[in-house]
Amino acid sequence: MRFLQKSFLLSAGLLAVSAYAQDNPPNSISVEMTDGSTLSLLFVNKPVIKYAENTIVFGDKTTSVTVDAADVLRYVPVYVDLGGVNDVSVADLGIRVDGSDISVSLARDTQVSVYTLAGRQVYGKLLQSGEHTVADAALPAGTYLVTVGGKTVKVQKL
C-alpha cells in the first residue's frame, strides 16, 4: 500500500451514498486494500471522499489521507457513536496509562482500538480476556482515543 500524501481520495465510481448517509454522515470509514490490509479511519468532522487522477482522498475539515485508487478494493462507511467519550471513565473500561504504556484489563474477549485525534487507527484487535498492552514506547506521546467494546475514552500517553 502506498500513501501518496496525508489526504484520502476516492473515485466517484466507488462512492455510493444512501440518503441516510447524506443526512447522518459516517464518522469512520473502513477501507479494504488489495493487499489484504484494512485501513480504519475515524473522523471528528463530517468525512468527505473525493476522486482525482487515479487517487482517492478520505478526509474531513482537519485531516485527509490520499491513496492510489488501484490499491483500494472497497470501502465501507461505519457509524460510530462518539457521544460516549465523556460518559465513561478510563477505570470503567479497565484502561491503565503507565508512562509510555497504555494497557487494558479485560474480563472477556473484547475488540480494542486506539486512534489518534486525527482519526488514524494505530491499534485494533480482538483481544482475549486478561491484561494487554495496546500502546508502548513505540507509539509517540500524545492524546489518543481508546475504544474498548464500543465505548470510547480519551487518554494522554506520556
N, C-alpha and C positions, 0 to 999 in steps of 0.2 A: 504494500500500500504506500502510495506517495502522497504526502501533503504538499500541495503547491503553494499555499500561503495560509496565514492564520485567518481563514474565512471558509464558509461552506457554500458550494453552488450545486444546484440540482437541475436536471433537464426538465423543460416544460412537459416533455413526453412522459416523464416519470411521475409527474405531480398530478395526483387525483385527490382533490379535497372535497369532502362532503359539505353540505350546508351546515351540519352541526359543527364541523371543524372550523368553518369560517366564523361562526358566532362564538365558539368556545375553542380557541386555538390550543393545540397541544403545547406543553411546556417541555417536552422531551421528544427526541427523535432517535429511533434505533436504526442504524444504517448497517446492513449486511454487505460485506465486501466480497469480491470474487475470490479472494484468497482464503475465505472461510472465517475471517475475523469479524467481529461486530464492534461498531463504534457507537457508544451510547452518549448522546448529547443532552444536557439539561440546560434550559434557558430560563433566565429570570424574567425576561420580557417576551412578548409575542414573537415566536420564531418566523423567519422568512426563508423560503427556499427559492434559489434562483439558478438558472442555467445560462452559461455563456461560453461559447467556444470550447465545447467538449469538457467543461468543468462544471461541478455542482458546488454551490455555496449554501451552507446552512448557517444561519446566524440570527441575531437579534440586534437591538439598538447598540449594544456594547461589545459583542463578540461575534466572530464568524470564523468558519473553517472552510477552506476550499480543497476539494478532492477531484481527481481525474474521473470523469464520468464513466470511463471504461472499467474502473476499479469498483464501481458500485453495482451490486447485484440487485438490491432493492432497499427501500427504507419504509419505516412504519412509524407514524406519529403515535406517541404514548401520552396519555393524560395522567399526570401525577398530581395529587392534591398536596401542594406545598404549604397549605394552611396550617398543618400540624407542626411546623418548625418551632413555634413558640408554645405549643400545647403540651409537650413532654420534655423531661429533663434528661440530661446525659445519664444520670444514675438510673432513671426509669428504664432505659434501654440497655443497661449493663455496659456502658462505654466508659473506658478509663483512658485519660490522657496523662502519660508519664514522660515528661520531657519531649523527646523526639518520636515517641511511640504512641499510636492510638490502638487500643485493644478493645475487644468485645468479649463479654462472658454470656454465652447463650445457653438457655435451658433446653432448647430443642433445635433441630435443623432450621436455619433461617437464612434468607437472602440478605447479604450485607453489601452496600455500595458506598463509595466515597467519591464525592465530586468537588471540584474546585468551585469557587464562587462564580467563575466564568461559565460553568456548566459542563466542563470536561470531566468525564468519569476517569478516575485514576485507579479505582479498585472496584471489582464487582465479582461476587462469588456466592454460591450457596454453600454455607458452612454447616458442619455438624455441630451438635451441642458441645459445649466446652469453652475453653479460653483460646482466643485467636488474636494475633497481631495483624491489623489490617493496614497499618501505615507505620513505617520505621524511618530511620535516619536517611534513607534513600529519597524519601519524599520531602521536598523543601518545606521549611517552616511557613506557616500561613494559616488562613481560615478556610475550613472545609465544611461541607455538608455531608453528614454521615447518616445513611438510611439503613435502619435495621427493621426488617419485617414490615416495611411500608410506612414506618414513622421516621421522621427526619429531624435531626438536631444540628445546630451549628457548633463546631468545636474549633479551638485555637491550638494549632500544633507549634511547639516551640523549636 
